[in-house]
Amino acid sequence: MRLRPATRDDIAALATIAERSYRAAFATILEEEALASRNAAFFAARFEDSWPRLMVAEDDKLLGFLLMTDGHIDMLFMDPDAAGKGAGTLLLRDAERAGAKSLECFRDNHAARGFYERHGWTVSRSYERDFAGKTRSFVLYEKPAI
């Protein structure tokens, strides 16, 4: 397993991973309409401008990716078939080395929250904001300086 910067050629495959991961992670948090609106086309459009900031984990195929902006982790998505196999940890550690300081997570995304907390991230605040047309509960995580 290795990490590498994404290329423009990765966009379609990463958009598919994003859609699958999004649907798997948020099936109990978001309504079907919200899940359906975040399809591969949605993510491919989002990645058109942000692909230079994407880091991918791969083995024989793409396993997942991380998108970071100015020290904030925007997305860390794993293909559901690759979850729990270490690629997410590699991506998170790489982001930390690159200066990751914060990330946002749905309050009820217990699997992701457990992952970040196992890696030393702590909740700095809880809040609500609009997302996909409704008010949702979130937490902001920060990585304490060592």
MODAQUI-V837520 format. One record per backbone hydrogen bond with DSSP energy under -1.0 kcal/mol. NH is the residue of the N-H (numbers start at 1). CO is the residue of the C=O. E is the energy in kcal/mol with one decimal. If there is no record, write none. Layout:
nh:NH co:CO e:E
nh:NH co:CO e:E
This chain:
nh:2 co:58 e:-2.6
nh:4 co:56 e:-2.0
nh:6 co:54 e:-2.5
nh:10 co:7 e:-1.7
nh:11 co:8 e:-1.4
nh:14 co:10 e:-2.8
nh:15 co:11 e:-2.5
nh:16 co:12 e:-1.8
nh:17 co:13 e:-2.1
nh:18 co:14 e:-2.8
nh:19 co:15 e:-2.3
nh:20 co:16 e:-2.4
nh:21 co:17 e:-3.0
nh:22 co:18 e:-2.9
nh:23 co:19 e:-2.4
nh:24 co:20 e:-2.2
nh:25 co:21 e:-3.0
nh:26 co:22 e:-2.4
nh:29 co:26 e:-1.3
nh:30 co:26 e:-2.8
nh:35 co:31 e:-2.3
nh:36 co:32 e:-3.1
nh:37 co:33 e:-1.6
nh:38 co:35 e:-1.0
nh:43 co:39 e:-2.1
nh:44 co:40 e:-2.8
nh:45 co:41 e:-2.1
nh:46 co:42 e:-1.9
nh:47 co:43 e:-2.5
nh:51 co:47 e:-2.0
nh:53 co:50 e:-2.6
nh:54 co:51 e:-1.6
nh:55 co:66 e:-2.5
nh:56 co:4 e:-3.2
nh:57 co:64 e:-2.4
nh:58 co:2 e:-2.6
nh:59 co:61 e:-2.4
nh:63 co:57 e:-3.3
nh:64 co:57 e:-1.3
nh:65 co:77 e:-2.6
nh:66 co:55 e:-2.4
nh:67 co:75 e:-2.7
nh:68 co:53 e:-1.1
nh:69 co:72 e:-2.7
nh:72 co:69 e:-2.1
nh:73 co:102 e:-3.0
nh:74 co:67 e:-2.4
nh:75 co:67 e:-1.7
nh:77 co:65 e:-1.9
nh:79 co:63 e:-3.4
nh:82 co:79 e:-2.3
nh:85 co:82 e:-1.3
nh:90 co:86 e:-2.0
nh:91 co:87 e:-2.5
nh:92 co:88 e:-2.7
nh:93 co:89 e:-2.7
nh:94 co:90 e:-2.2
nh:95 co:91 e:-2.3
nh:96 co:92 e:-2.4
nh:97 co:93 e:-2.3
nh:98 co:94 e:-1.6
nh:99 co:96 e:-1.5
nh:100 co:95 e:-2.6
nh:101 co:71 e:-3.8
nh:102 co:71 e:-1.6
nh:103 co:141 e:-1.7
nh:105 co:139 e:-2.3
nh:107 co:137 e:-2.3
nh:109 co:106 e:-1.8
nh:110 co:108 e:-1.7
nh:113 co:109 e:-2.5
nh:114 co:110 e:-2.4
nh:115 co:111 e:-2.0
nh:116 co:112 e:-2.7
nh:117 co:113 e:-2.5
nh:118 co:114 e:-2.4
nh:120 co:117 e:-1.8
nh:121 co:116 e:-2.3
nh:122 co:142 e:-2.8
nh:124 co:140 e:-3.4
nh:125 co:140 e:-1.1
nh:127 co:138 e:-2.2
nh:129 co:136 e:-2.1
nh:131 co:134 e:-2.9
nh:134 co:131 e:-1.4
nh:136 co:129 e:-3.0
nh:138 co:127 e:-3.3
nh:139 co:105 e:-2.6
nh:140 co:125 e:-2.8
nh:141 co:103 e:-3.2
nh:142 co:122 e:-2.7
nh:143 co:101 e:-1.5
